[in-house]
Amino acid sequence: VQLQASGGGLVQAGGSLRLSCAASLRTFNNYVMGWFRQAPGKEREFVAVISWSGSTTVYADSVKGRFTISRDNAENMVYLLMNSLKPEDTAVYYCVARRADSLLTGASRYNYWGQGTLVTVSS
């Protein structure tokens, strides 16, 4: 299983980025997909998760209203659209997968992790 995240980069505060994650999962639509992030010197934290059908999403309070998670089951892709970015959003963002129905926010619940993509937001 491989999760390949991309789309990170340097952006000014208030700007936008879209992260993508390509998943090599044989039955992609059986997996809950999500994003976590880890800022320098901080613990890894939950960002967003989406159900296998795409009909249900859960967001961290810190990104609610600014970030949107989506998925394309035909292409085995999951996305994170990040708007109104803030310097505190600076982190390495990880794509994650879990073969289950429930949308959990604990990092230990996710079996598969991508390599991460760095997002840097300048003030």
Secondary structure by P-SEA (a helix, b strand, c coil): cbbbbcbbbbbcccbbbbbbbbbccccccccccccccccccccccccccccccccbbbbcccccccbbbbbcccccbbbbbbcccccccccbbbbbbbcccccccccccccccccbbbbbbcc
